Structure formats: structure tokens, C-alpha cells
Amino acid sequence: MKSKKIYLIRHGQTDYNLKKIVQGSGIDAPLNETGRKQAASFYRTFQNIPFDKVYTSTLQRSIQSVEKFIEKGIPHQTLSGLNEINWGTREGMEITPEEDAYYHDVIHQWQTGNITLRIEGGESPQDVYNRQKEALEVILSNSDEENVLICMHGRAMRVLLCQMLNYPLQCMDLFSHSNLCMYKLVYTGEMFLIESFNDVKHLNGYYS
């Protein structure tokens, strides 16, 4: 098959991000003013890339982040497999010192290899990895799509990058991210190569 260029971005800022409230797949928050400015800045920078398809999660913050590309007439497909991890009982909660300690304990266990550990009432990294398989197969199966834009979520993006680059899931925190950051990858037909890592140059002057 032809090689495929993949522009993988995290959604823009929401008020939940700003206020450090846990989102996850169960919170469908819109972009805030900063997030909309980030989306506009990304569009200005990449509007001339001949994207064949835009893929997003089903959550509005990811769709709004690439809305201008969709309005331009580029075909768009939502895939639930790209949704953020389900943070279970923690979704919608402010991150208190106690909650922060719980969160960091779970992250530490994931980093030490316990990738099937589910956050209380939610998903494990392995759960996310498993549901992403089908989404990735859909994206890669369309061989006529040479330039693809994918917008999704922070933790889920880390899991997807591990899947693409064949990293062990416990290494997912190697992939740093911020709102409306971009990873650029090339799929050769057999493997993924990474060209840009957590790139935010397109946000200069709009977000820091």
C-alpha cells in the first residue's frame, strides 16, 4: 500500500483542563476560548495540507478542535475507539491532594507493568489498547488516504502511540502531550516512523 502521513493531535483546552478537573470519556466538555484559539491557530498553520480524511473521537472537544477542516469539506469519521480513557468514579472531580495521590499511585502501577489495572469504575490501559485496535485498522485500511488528520485525547493518544510504534504499554508516559500538540507519523505499509514529537510551534502567540 501507499505510505500514509498521519497528523495526530490532542484536542484544545477545555474548562476542565483549565480547572484541573478529571474529564475522561464520560465528560463531553466543549472547548473554551483558549481551546478555540488553539484550534484556529492549528488550522491557519495546516489548512493547506491536502488531508484526505479527518478522524476524531465521538467527543465534542475533539470534533471542535478540527471543525474548520470539516467545514472545508474534508470527509470526517468519528470512531469511539479513539475516545479518552474512562476515568471511572474520578470523572468530574477536582484533583485534591488525596485524589492526586491516588492518581499517581495508579500511574505508577501502570508504569511498572500492571497495565490491566482499571481505575475504580473505569478502564485500564489494556482496555483502551484493545478498543483502539479496531479504530486503527479502519484508519489504515483506507489505502487511498495519504494524508490523515486524527484528533483525540491525552491518555488515549499515549496508548495509541505505543500501539503504532510497538512500545510496551508501560512506556506510554514517554509520550508527553499538551492541548493541541501534534505528533506527525509516517506509515510505510509495514511500520510507523515518527517525524514530530509533541510539536506546539503552531501555537506560538496563541498559547504557552
N, C-alpha and C positions, 0 to 999 in steps of 0.2 A: 504494500500500500504506500501511498504518498506520505511524506513526512507531514507532521501536523504541529503548528505552533500554538501553544496554549498560554494565554494570559490569565493567570489565576489571581483573583483579588479577594480581599476581605471587604465586607460591607463598610459603609461610612458610619460615623459616630451616631449613636442614639443617646437619649437622656439617661438610659440605663447604664451605658458605658460611662457617661459623664459623672453620674452619681454613684458609680461602683455598686450597682445592683445587679445581681445574677440574672442573666437572660436565659440562654438555652433555647431548645426547640419549642418549649411551651409558651414562650413570651414572643408575641408578634408585634414588636415595637417599631414605629416608623423612624426614619432619620430625623435628627434635629437640625437646626440651622447650620451648625458646623458640618454635619454629615452631608447636607445638601451642597454646601460649598465644595467639600471634598469631591463629591460626585461630579460636579460641574468642572472642577479642575482636571479630574481624570479624563473627562470627555474631551475637553479642549486639547489635551495632550495627545490622545489616541484616536480622535474622531476620524482620521484619515487611514487608519489601518483597515484593510478590506475584510472585516470579520464576516465569516460565513454563517455563524450561529452564536447566539448568546444563551448560555445555560446558567440558571440560578437555582437556589433552593426555593421552597414554596413560601418562604417568609418575606414579608414586605420590605424589610430593611435591605435584603439582598436585591430585590427587584428594583427598588427605588434607586439603588446605587448605580444601576446601568440603564435607567429609564430612557435617557436621551438616545442611547444606541437602539433601543427597542422602538422608540418613536420614529427613528430614522428609517425603519422598515426592515431591520435585520431580524431574521427569524429567531424566535425566543422559545425556549422549552424549560419548564420547571421540573426539577427532579427532587423528590422527597429524600432520596439518598444523600443529597448534599446539605440537608438540614443540620443545624448545630446539634451537638451532643445534648441529650436530655439530662439536665442537672437535677432532676427529681424534686425532692422536697425543698431544695435550696433556691429554686427559681422564684424570682420576685423578691428575694430577701436582700437586705443591705448586708454588706460584708463587715460584720462586727469582728473584734479580735478573736472571739470564740469561733465564729464561722470561718475566719481566715485560717485559724489553726487546723480546723477540720479539713478545709480545702487543701492546705499544704500537706497534710498527712496523706490524703488520697493521692495527690500528685506524686508524692514521694514513693508510695507503694506502686504506682504505675511505672515510675522511673526505675524501680528495682525489679520490674518484670511481672508484676501482678496485674496484667492488662485485662483480665476478666473481672476484676473488682468493679462492681457497679456502685456509683454514688447512690446514697439512700433514695430509693424510689426512681432512680434514673438508669442511665446506660453506662456501660463500660467502654473503653477504647475498642475492645474487640467487637462489641455490638455495632459501633459506628463503622468500623472497618468492614464488617460483613455486609451492612446495608449499602455501603459505598461501592462495593464490587459491581453491583448491577448498574449503578449510575455511570461508573467509569466505562463499563462495557458499552453502554449506549453511546457515550461520547466518542469512544474510539471506533465504534462500528461504522460511523458515517465517514467513509473514506474520501468523500468529495469535499469535506470541510477541512480546509487547510489552515485557516486562522480562526481560533475559537476563543471566546471570552467566557470565563467562568467566575461567577460571584457567589461567595459562600461565607463561612463563619470561622472564627479563630481556631477553636479546638478542633473542629471538624477538618479544617484546612491542614492542620498539623498531621492529622491521621491520614488524609488523602496524600499528602506529600510523602509520607512513609510508604504508602502503598505504591505510589508511582515510582519512587526511587529505590524501592526494595530495601528500606531501612527497617530494623526491628521496631515495633511499636513503642517500646520503652524509650526510644531515642527521639520521640516526637517533639520534645521541648527544645531540641536543637533548632527547630524552625521558628524563629521569632516572628512576631507579627504586630501590626498596629492597624488602626482603622484606615481603610482604603490603601493598604500596602499592596504590592504586586510581586508575584513570583512569575517569571517567564520561563517556560519549558519548551523543549522540542521533543516530539515523539517520533522516533525514527521508523516505527513499524515493529520494532523489537524491544526498544528500551527508551527511557526518558533521560534527557540531558537538561540540566538546569543552567539557564543563562543569566537570570537576575534573581537576587535573593532579598526579600523584604524591601523592595525598592519603593521609596516615597519621594523621589525627586520631582514627580509631577505635582506634588502638593506644596512646593515651595511658594511661600507668600500667602497660603491659604490655611495651613495647619502645621503646627510644630509640636 
